């Protein structure tokens, strides 16, 4: 049993220890920094206020791409970096990052425009000269309709077809960076809020951290030679807490996505008829993934959600190109907040290139700040930040993260004996394939755990092939602390058609046993997950109605979960 005492003990061991670097922020970039620094032999501690990968990482479009539109902005450096990183991720995490075909249709466009796009595609190929993916090609109108028959036919002239990549679960990409960092002795904590700095002789020499899972809200002081602020959309707040100076360094913009029945077989690049913004319709987990928007956002990033206006914009933009699109059948929404280096201009015109700010320019000599960036380039951003750390510490060690595969990519297939173990345990080939797609070769551990107890082979939901063993594995090996962690970030259950609601009671019971939760704590976990679902549905009837529906649902959840928890305890 992995009780809260284990976590308290882990925190307590931080007292008296001095790290080379403390990383604040457990999104994909912070996790990448922790991995890189640990691989270089530095003593690393990472603190994340919520769960790993729960912020901007979880709200991304889930694409690993160079970004065609950045060519038009003449941001060649960003495009080249991301195209190189796309290839790197295809190599070090092939179970999580896979090639994806993209189609850009032409509708009543001038010859000059089509010529310009062909030049852009050629340049895109040239900038990815070291790629393993095919070059672009042109499609006639008939060829396009043969492969994507749902597209609007009126005014259609043809298309360009090219390749980028997709990460179904950037949250798991983040988790694998955390796991690999831990293998090299990094210590990472989720639900650990950095509330201030520790100072000696006026200089920052550590951080004060509050354990958000501890009822007493106990605080710890953690000493470090260098502090890295990689808190993304929360950057300015963290910077202010560390330096006691107002920070206004980033621009935050919100992007939303909607999930619907599948519309296409490939990713379709669209330009909204409402404002000509670039958008995507993407095949994802058997659904259509629609988005994204790009609007300034000034609130707490944790509260970002799709509004009625956001949904209406997205639906109208997509419906223009797909006449048979059932606009009433939207399963749920997703939202996230980008952290961009501050610049004036329209939201979409702001560069996604990152910036590393070192030393006194960041407000303190021992503070390194990481601003901007996007999912695709996270590994390079982490390398740049870790280079800055090593320079400050006079530590000479080369970056290895572009060469060493992530844990699930160590091996191309599951060993034969593991497949035999799965068969003997009664796991179907579909379940084994699902586990491999989620964990890569680390699925070995899940399968062996399932084989130890027939109850752990039980499916959690009729909508997916996830099994009970995954819940125990998530707690024991992936720092899963909450029900929502498991449903949204250790698995993709929360993105199934019923958003994991059929699985939630069973998962809650498994986590309650493993984490020694009381019946009250288990009920709270269920309530909080229902609150999350209410937020993803807020675009339907407005926030006031959504809150009332959430309250009603919470009362029903308490009635449902109490007998279950009583049986578990």
MIKE-461257 format. One record per residue (C-alpha): x, z, y. Coordinates in steps of 0.05 Angstrom, whole numbers, always signed. Layout:
BEGIN
+--------+--------+--------+
|     px |     pz |     py |
+--------+--------+--------+
|      X |      Z |      Y |
...
+--------+--------+--------+
//
This chain:
BEGIN
+--------+--------+--------+
|     px |     pz |     py |
+--------+--------+--------+
|     +0 |     +0 |     +0 |
|    +27 |    -20 |    +69 |
|     -2 |    +34 |   +115 |
|     +8 |    +43 |   +189 |
|    +62 |    +94 |   +172 |
|   +107 |    +36 |   +150 |
|   +100 |     +5 |   +219 |
|   +111 |    +71 |   +255 |
|   +174 |    +81 |   +214 |
|   +199 |    +12 |   +231 |
|   +188 |    +26 |   +305 |
|   +222 |    +93 |   +300 |
|   +285 |    +61 |   +273 |
|   +293 |    +23 |   +338 |
|   +311 |    +88 |   +373 |
|   +385 |    +92 |   +385 |
|   +398 |    +19 |   +365 |
|   +424 |    -31 |   +416 |
|   +407 |   -104 |   +406 |
|   +445 |   -163 |   +432 |
|   +380 |   -195 |   +454 |
|   +308 |   -175 |   +461 |
|   +258 |   -233 |   +462 |
|   +192 |   -221 |   +497 |
|   +138 |   -267 |   +471 |
|   +122 |   -287 |   +399 |
|    +95 |   -357 |   +411 |
|   +130 |   -417 |   +381 |
|   +186 |   -416 |   +433 |
|   +200 |   -341 |   +428 |
|   +199 |   -346 |   +352 |
|   +247 |   -405 |   +356 |
|   +294 |   -365 |   +400 |
|   +293 |   -306 |   +352 |
|   +309 |   -352 |   +293 |
|   +365 |   -388 |   +330 |
|   +397 |   -324 |   +356 |
|   +393 |   -290 |   +288 |
|   +424 |   -350 |   +254 |
|   +482 |   -346 |   +303 |
|   +495 |   -274 |   +282 |
|   +464 |   -238 |   +341 |
|   +424 |   -173 |   +333 |
|   +353 |   -193 |   +353 |
|   +288 |   -157 |   +368 |
|   +224 |   -195 |   +387 |
|   +161 |   -165 |   +415 |
|    +93 |   -200 |   +420 |
|    +34 |   -167 |   +455 |
|    -17 |   -199 |   +409 |
|     -4 |   -236 |   +344 |
|    +51 |   -287 |   +333 |
|    +28 |   -356 |   +355 |
|    -39 |   -332 |   +382 |
|    -31 |   -358 |   +453 |
|    -12 |   -428 |   +477 |
|    +14 |   -445 |   +408 |
|    -55 |   -437 |   +378 |
|    -88 |   -475 |   +435 |
|    -46 |   -537 |   +429 |
|    -70 |   -607 |   +409 |
|    -29 |   -598 |   +345 |
|    +11 |   -661 |   +357 |
|    +86 |   -669 |   +349 |
|    +98 |   -728 |   +395 |
|   +142 |   -757 |   +450 |
|    +85 |   -766 |   +498 |
|    +72 |   -838 |   +517 |
|    +43 |   -818 |   +584 |
|   +108 |   -786 |   +605 |
|   +140 |   -855 |   +604 |
|    +93 |   -875 |   +660 |
|   +117 |   -813 |   +698 |
|   +189 |   -838 |   +685 |
|   +205 |   -773 |   +650 |
|   +252 |   -807 |   +601 |
|   +293 |   -745 |   +588 |
|   +231 |   -707 |   +563 |
|   +207 |   -765 |   +520 |
|   +275 |   -775 |   +488 |
|   +282 |   -700 |   +473 |
|   +214 |   -695 |   +442 |
|   +223 |   -758 |   +400 |
|   +288 |   -730 |   +374 |
|   +254 |   -663 |   +360 |
|   +197 |   -698 |   +325 |
|   +247 |   -726 |   +276 |
|   +280 |   -659 |   +268 |
|   +214 |   -624 |   +251 |
|   +195 |   -678 |   +202 |
|   +261 |   -661 |   +167 |
|   +262 |   -584 |   +170 |
|   +187 |   -572 |   +161 |
|   +156 |   -631 |   +124 |
|   +102 |   -587 |    +94 |
|    +77 |   -569 |   +164 |
|    +94 |   -631 |   +204 |
|    +71 |   -699 |   +178 |
|    +70 |   -770 |   +204 |
|     +6 |   -794 |   +237 |
|    -17 |   -864 |   +257 |
|    -41 |   -873 |   +328 |
|    -84 |   -930 |   +355 |
|    -91 |   -947 |   +429 |
|   -149 |   -995 |   +437 |
|   -155 |  -1043 |   +495 |
|   -223 |  -1052 |   +530 |
|   -229 |  -1106 |   +583 |
|   -158 |  -1094 |   +605 |
|   -119 |  -1146 |   +644 |
|    -63 |  -1186 |   +613 |
|    -15 |  -1150 |   +658 |
|    -39 |  -1082 |   +633 |
|    -33 |  -1102 |   +560 |
|    +37 |  -1130 |   +574 |
|    +57 |  -1065 |   +608 |
|    +33 |  -1024 |   +549 |
|    +73 |  -1068 |   +501 |
|   +135 |  -1057 |   +543 |
|   +121 |   -982 |   +542 |
|   +113 |   -983 |   +466 |
|   +178 |  -1021 |   +458 |
|   +213 |   -970 |   +502 |
|   +182 |   -914 |   +461 |
|   +212 |   -945 |   +398 |
|   +280 |   -952 |   +432 |
|   +280 |   -880 |   +455 |
|   +267 |   -859 |   +383 |
|   +323 |   -902 |   +355 |
|   +341 |   -850 |   +303 |
|   +271 |   -843 |   +275 |
|   +246 |   -850 |   +204 |
|   +177 |   -874 |   +226 |
|   +158 |   -948 |   +232 |
|   +158 |   -985 |   +299 |
|    +95 |  -1002 |   +336 |
|    +55 |  -1065 |   +323 |
|     -4 |  -1102 |   +355 |
|    -73 |  -1107 |   +324 |
|   -124 |  -1161 |   +338 |
|   -196 |  -1142 |   +352 |
|   -217 |  -1158 |   +280 |
|   -158 |  -1121 |   +250 |
|   -175 |  -1059 |   +291 |
|   -248 |  -1060 |   +272 |
|   -230 |  -1067 |   +199 |
|   -190 |  -1002 |   +200 |
|   -231 |   -964 |   +252 |
|   -302 |   -992 |   +248 |
|   -334 |   -934 |   +288 |
|   -303 |   -957 |   +354 |
|   -347 |   -988 |   +407 |
|   -344 |  -1064 |   +399 |
|   -367 |  -1085 |   +469 |
|   -307 |  -1107 |   +510 |
|   -257 |  -1092 |   +454 |
|   -195 |  -1136 |   +458 |
|   -148 |  -1108 |   +405 |
|   -100 |  -1049 |   +402 |
|    -29 |  -1023 |   +394 |
|    -13 |   -982 |   +332 |
|    +45 |   -933 |   +332 |
|    +68 |   -870 |   +297 |
|    +78 |   -798 |   +318 |
|    +66 |   -734 |   +279 |
|    +17 |   -677 |   +271 |
|    +23 |   -602 |   +256 |
|    -43 |   -579 |   +225 |
|    -23 |   -507 |   +237 |
|    +28 |   -494 |   +293 |
|    +11 |   -421 |   +281 |
|    +44 |   -425 |   +212 |
|   +103 |   -463 |   +242 |
|   +111 |   -402 |   +287 |
|   +105 |   -354 |   +229 |
|   +158 |   -390 |   +189 |
|   +206 |   -384 |   +247 |
|   +191 |   -309 |   +248 |
|   +202 |   -304 |   +173 |
|   +268 |   -341 |   +175 |
|   +292 |   -299 |   +233 |
|   +276 |   -236 |   +192 |
|   +318 |   -263 |   +135 |
|   +377 |   -261 |   +183 |
|   +361 |   -189 |   +203 |
|   +319 |   -202 |   +266 |
|   +265 |   -150 |   +277 |
|   +199 |   -177 |   +301 |
|   +137 |   -138 |   +322 |
|    +67 |   -164 |   +337 |
|    +18 |   -122 |   +377 |
|    +77 |    -93 |   +415 |
|    +68 |    -94 |   +490 |
|   +129 |    -95 |   +535 |
|   +106 |    -51 |   +593 |
|   +171 |    -45 |   +633 |
|   +246 |    -46 |   +635 |
|   +298 |     +7 |   +618 |
|   +351 |    +11 |   +672 |
|   +421 |    +40 |   +678 |
|   +458 |    +38 |   +745 |
|   +403 |     -7 |   +772 |
|   +411 |    -60 |   +718 |
|   +361 |    -77 |   +663 |
|   +390 |    -54 |   +597 |
|   +328 |    -54 |   +553 |
|   +252 |    -52 |   +551 |
|   +196 |     -2 |   +542 |
|   +148 |    -22 |   +487 |
|    +79 |     +5 |   +471 |
|    +54 |     +0 |   +399 |
|    -17 |    -27 |   +407 |
|    -35 |    -12 |   +334 |
|    -18 |    +61 |   +341 |
|    -77 |   +104 |   +362 |
|    -33 |   +147 |   +407 |
|     -6 |    +85 |   +443 |
|    +64 |   +112 |   +433 |
|   +120 |    +80 |   +474 |
|   +191 |    +65 |   +452 |
|   +254 |    +48 |   +491 |
|   +293 |     -9 |   +461 |
|   +363 |    -23 |   +488 |
|   +391 |    -94 |   +493 |
|   +448 |   -129 |   +527 |
|   +404 |   -189 |   +546 |
|   +329 |   -196 |   +555 |
|   +294 |   -263 |   +546 |
|   +226 |   -272 |   +578 |
|   +192 |   -325 |   +535 |
|   +121 |   -301 |   +546 |
|    +92 |   -369 |   +564 |
|    +27 |   -365 |   +602 |
|    +38 |   -290 |   +612 |
|   +107 |   -303 |   +643 |
|    +94 |   -281 |   +715 |
|    +62 |   -215 |   +693 |
|   +119 |   -198 |   +647 |
|   +171 |   -218 |   +700 |
|   +137 |   -172 |   +751 |
|   +136 |   -114 |   +702 |
|   +210 |   -123 |   +688 |
|   +236 |   -134 |   +759 |
|   +184 |    -97 |   +801 |
|   +180 |   -160 |   +843 |
|   +121 |   -208 |   +850 |
|   +131 |   -269 |   +807 |
|    +99 |   -337 |   +820 |
|   +141 |   -385 |   +779 |
|    +92 |   -420 |   +733 |
|    +29 |   -460 |   +738 |
|    -23 |   -448 |   +684 |
|    -72 |   -502 |   +663 |
|   -126 |   -498 |   +610 |
|   -137 |   -547 |   +554 |
|   -196 |   -546 |   +506 |
|   -214 |   -581 |   +441 |
|   -279 |   -592 |   +403 |
|   -287 |   -600 |   +328 |
|   -338 |   -647 |   +299 |
|   -350 |   -688 |   +235 |
|   -295 |   -741 |   +225 |
|   -299 |   -801 |   +271 |
|   -235 |   -838 |   +253 |
|   -182 |   -848 |   +200 |
|   -126 |   -848 |   +251 |
|   -112 |   -815 |   +318 |
|   -144 |   -855 |   +374 |
|   -115 |   -854 |   +444 |
|   -170 |   -859 |   +496 |
|   -176 |   -858 |   +571 |
|   -236 |   -820 |   +596 |
|   -286 |   -865 |   +632 |
|   -300 |   -805 |   +677 |
|   -231 |   -798 |   +709 |
|   -183 |   -842 |   +667 |
|   -148 |   -782 |   +637 |
|   -113 |   -793 |   +570 |
|   -148 |   -761 |   +511 |
|   -145 |   -762 |   +435 |
|   -194 |   -765 |   +377 |
|   -153 |   -740 |   +318 |
|   -168 |   -733 |   +244 |
|   -154 |   -659 |   +228 |
|   -170 |   -619 |   +165 |
|   -226 |   -668 |   +149 |
|   -256 |   -661 |   +219 |
|   -252 |   -697 |   +285 |
|   -208 |   -659 |   +336 |
|   -227 |   -680 |   +407 |
|   -188 |   -666 |   +470 |
|   -156 |   -645 |   +512 |
|   -174 |   -625 |   +583 |
|   -124 |   -605 |   +636 |
|   -151 |   -560 |   +691 |
|   -118 |   -505 |   +732 |
|   -131 |   -435 |   +705 |
|   -119 |   -370 |   +742 |
|   -148 |   -316 |   +697 |
|   -119 |   -277 |   +639 |
|    -97 |   -331 |   +589 |
|   -127 |   -289 |   +532 |
|   -197 |   -301 |   +561 |
|   -192 |   -377 |   +564 |
|   -249 |   -413 |   +529 |
|   -287 |   -479 |   +531 |
|   -343 |   -478 |   +582 |
|   -406 |   -521 |   +583 |
|   -372 |   -566 |   +635 |
|   -309 |   -573 |   +592 |
|   -351 |   -592 |   +531 |
|   -395 |   -640 |   +570 |
|   -333 |   -676 |   +598 |
|   -301 |   -682 |   +529 |
|   -365 |   -705 |   +494 |
|   -382 |   -757 |   +547 |
|   -311 |   -784 |   +546 |
|   -311 |   -792 |   +470 |
|   -383 |   -817 |   +464 |
|   -366 |   -876 |   +509 |
|   -320 |   -903 |   +454 |
|   -360 |   -882 |   +392 |
|   -433 |   -904 |   +395 |
|   -452 |   -867 |   +331 |
|   -421 |   -801 |   +353 |
|   -472 |   -746 |   +341 |
|   -461 |   -706 |   +404 |
|   -504 |   -649 |   +379 |
|   -460 |   -636 |   +319 |
|   -401 |   -596 |   +346 |
|   -377 |   -541 |   +301 |
|   -334 |   -500 |   +349 |
|   -286 |   -503 |   +407 |
|   -214 |   -483 |   +417 |
|   -178 |   -468 |   +482 |
|   -108 |   -451 |   +506 |
|    -68 |   -443 |   +570 |
|     -5 |   -482 |   +584 |
|    +53 |   -451 |   +623 |
|    +85 |   -505 |   +667 |
|   +142 |   -499 |   +715 |
|   +106 |   -493 |   +782 |
|    +97 |   -557 |   +821 |
|    +45 |   -586 |   +867 |
|     +2 |   -645 |   +849 |
|    -53 |   -659 |   +798 |
|    -52 |   -618 |   +734 |
|    -34 |   -677 |   +690 |
|    +23 |   -699 |   +735 |
|    +63 |   -635 |   +726 |
|   +123 |   -645 |   +680 |
|   +124 |   -611 |   +612 |
|   +200 |   -605 |   +616 |
|   +224 |   -534 |   +607 |
|   +271 |   -495 |   +652 |
|   +319 |   -439 |   +633 |
|   +334 |   -391 |   +690 |
|   +395 |   -347 |   +680 |
|   +418 |   -283 |   +713 |
|   +403 |   -262 |   +784 |
|   +361 |   -323 |   +798 |
|   +311 |   -294 |   +748 |
|   +309 |   -227 |   +784 |
|   +361 |   -189 |   +743 |
|   +431 |   -202 |   +718 |
|   +414 |   -190 |   +645 |
|   +348 |   -228 |   +645 |
|   +340 |   -299 |   +621 |
|   +274 |   -334 |   +635 |
|   +244 |   -391 |   +596 |
|   +190 |   -432 |   +632 |
|   +151 |   -493 |   +614 |
|   +158 |   -536 |   +552 |
|   +112 |   -561 |   +498 |
|   +103 |   -551 |   +423 |
|   +143 |   -612 |   +402 |
|   +206 |   -590 |   +438 |
|   +204 |   -516 |   +419 |
|   +267 |   -518 |   +376 |
|   +309 |   -551 |   +430 |
|   +282 |   -504 |   +483 |
|   +301 |   -446 |   +437 |
|   +371 |   -475 |   +429 |
|   +379 |   -481 |   +504 |
|   +356 |   -409 |   +515 |
|   +401 |   -383 |   +459 |
|   +460 |   -421 |   +488 |
|   +448 |   -384 |   +553 |
|   +446 |   -317 |   +515 |
|   +511 |   -333 |   +479 |
|   +545 |   -353 |   +544 |
|   +525 |   -287 |   +576 |
|   +550 |   -248 |   +515 |
|   +613 |   -290 |   +507 |
|   +591 |   -304 |   +436 |
|   +614 |   -369 |   +406 |
|   +570 |   -394 |   +349 |
|   +538 |   -463 |   +340 |
|   +464 |   -474 |   +334 |
|   +442 |   -488 |   +263 |
|   +366 |   -494 |   +270 |
|   +365 |   -571 |   +270 |
|   +400 |   -573 |   +202 |
|   +372 |   -514 |   +163 |
|   +302 |   -523 |   +136 |
|   +248 |   -472 |   +148 |
|   +231 |   -427 |    +88 |
|   +175 |   -470 |    +61 |
|   +218 |   -533 |    +63 |
|   +273 |   -507 |    +16 |
|   +258 |   -555 |    -40 |
|   +213 |   -615 |    -43 |
|   +165 |   -592 |    -97 |
|   +142 |   -530 |   -133 |
|   +185 |   -514 |   -194 |
|   +154 |   -536 |   -261 |
|   +150 |   -464 |   -286 |
|   +110 |   -444 |   -224 |
|    +60 |   -501 |   -235 |
|    +54 |   -477 |   -307 |
|    +42 |   -405 |   -282 |
|    -13 |   -431 |   -236 |
|    -46 |   -469 |   -294 |
|    -43 |   -408 |   -339 |
|    -74 |   -365 |   -284 |
|   -132 |   -413 |   -279 |
|   -114 |   -442 |   -211 |
|   -139 |   -513 |   -202 |
|    -94 |   -570 |   -181 |
|   -132 |   -573 |   -115 |
|   -116 |   -500 |   -102 |
|    -42 |   -510 |   -118 |
|    -39 |   -571 |    -72 |
|    -73 |   -531 |    -17 |
|    -24 |   -474 |    -24 |
|    +35 |   -522 |    -23 |
|     +8 |   -556 |    +40 |
|     +2 |   -488 |    +74 |
|    +65 |   -452 |    +49 |
|   +110 |   -507 |    +22 |
|   +154 |   -480 |    -33 |
|   +138 |   -409 |    -11 |
|    +72 |   -421 |    -47 |
|   +113 |   -398 |   -108 |
|   +106 |   -326 |    -85 |
|    +31 |   -332 |    -74 |
|    +21 |   -363 |   -142 |
|    +63 |   -310 |   -178 |
|    +24 |   -256 |   -142 |
|    -42 |   -288 |   -162 |
|    -20 |   -292 |   -234 |
|     -9 |   -217 |   -236 |
|    -84 |   -202 |   -228 |
|   -142 |   -246 |   -244 |
|   -180 |   -218 |   -184 |
|   -127 |   -247 |   -138 |
|   -143 |   -317 |   -163 |
|   -213 |   -313 |   -135 |
|   -230 |   -364 |    -81 |
|   -246 |   -334 |    -13 |
|   -293 |   -388 |    +13 |
|   -333 |   -447 |    -14 |
|   -304 |   -488 |    +44 |
|   -230 |   -482 |    +27 |
|   -184 |   -470 |    -32 |
|   -154 |   -405 |     -5 |
|   -149 |   -347 |    -55 |
|   -148 |   -271 |    -51 |
|    -73 |   -267 |    -66 |
|    -59 |   -297 |     +2 |
|    -86 |   -236 |    +38 |
|    -38 |   -190 |     +2 |
|    +19 |   -238 |    +12 |
|     +4 |   -243 |    +87 |
|     +8 |   -167 |    +95 |
|    +70 |   -157 |    +53 |
|   +111 |   -217 |    +76 |
|    +81 |   -245 |   +140 |
|    +66 |   -185 |   +184 |
|     -9 |   -195 |   +181 |
|    -41 |   -135 |   +215 |
|   -111 |   -156 |   +232 |
|   -169 |   -194 |   +200 |
|   -165 |   -246 |   +255 |
|    -91 |   -256 |   +241 |
|   -105 |   -277 |   +170 |
|   -165 |   -322 |   +184 |
|   -134 |   -359 |   +242 |
|    -59 |   -356 |   +236 |
|    -38 |   -341 |   +164 |
|    -89 |   -390 |   +137 |
|   -136 |   -443 |   +165 |
|   -199 |   -408 |   +141 |
|   -221 |   -395 |   +213 |
|   -221 |   -470 |   +225 |
|   -266 |   -488 |   +166 |
|   -337 |   -510 |   +178 |
|   -364 |   -439 |   +177 |
|   -303 |   -412 |   +214 |
|   -285 |   -366 |   +157 |
|   -348 |   -325 |   +161 |
|   -362 |   -332 |    +86 |
|   -292 |   -306 |    +72 |
|   -288 |   -251 |   +124 |
|   -321 |   -193 |    +85 |
|   -278 |   -204 |    +23 |
|   -215 |   -212 |    +65 |
|   -232 |   -149 |   +104 |
|   -239 |   -110 |    +39 |
|   -171 |   -135 |    +14 |
|   -137 |   -118 |    +79 |
|   -171 |    -50 |    +82 |
|   -141 |    -32 |    +14 |
|    -72 |    -59 |    +31 |
|    -68 |    -30 |   +101 |
|   -106 |    +35 |    +87 |
|   -161 |    +22 |   +138 |
|   -219 |    +70 |   +147 |
|   -290 |    +43 |   +141 |
|   -295 |    +47 |   +217 |
|   -231 |     +7 |   +227 |
|   -255 |    -46 |   +178 |
|   -322 |    -52 |   +214 |
|   -285 |    -60 |   +280 |
|   -243 |   -116 |   +250 |
|   -306 |   -152 |   +229 |
|   -337 |   -142 |   +298 |
|   -276 |   -169 |   +333 |
|   -275 |   -231 |   +290 |
|   -348 |   -243 |   +306 |
|   -330 |   -236 |   +380 |
|   -278 |   -290 |   +371 |
|   -330 |   -336 |   +340 |
|   -377 |   -322 |   +398 |
|   -322 |   -345 |   +446 |
|   -312 |   -410 |   +408 |
|   -387 |   -422 |   +415 |
|   -392 |   -403 |   +488 |
|   -397 |   -476 |   +510 |
|   -467 |   -482 |   +480 |
|   -512 |   -438 |   +521 |
|   -469 |   -407 |   +575 |
|   -431 |   -341 |   +574 |
|   -490 |   -294 |   +586 |
|   -528 |   -320 |   +526 |
|   -465 |   -320 |   +484 |
|   -451 |   -247 |   +499 |
|   -521 |   -228 |   +479 |
|   -516 |   -269 |   +415 |
|   -449 |   -236 |   +400 |
|   -479 |   -166 |   +410 |
|   -536 |   -184 |   +362 |
|   -487 |   -211 |   +312 |
|   -443 |   -149 |   +316 |
|   -502 |   -105 |   +299 |
|   -517 |   -149 |   +238 |
|   -443 |   -147 |   +218 |
|   -443 |    -70 |   +219 |
|   -502 |    -70 |   +172 |
|   -470 |   -120 |   +126 |
|   -400 |    -92 |   +124 |
|   -414 |    -17 |   +117 |
|   -436 |    -19 |    +44 |
|   -377 |    -64 |    +27 |
|   -326 |    -19 |    +60 |
|   -357 |    +42 |    +26 |
|   -346 |     +9 |    -41 |
|   -273 |     -8 |    -23 |
|   -257 |    +63 |     +0 |
+--------+--------+--------+
//
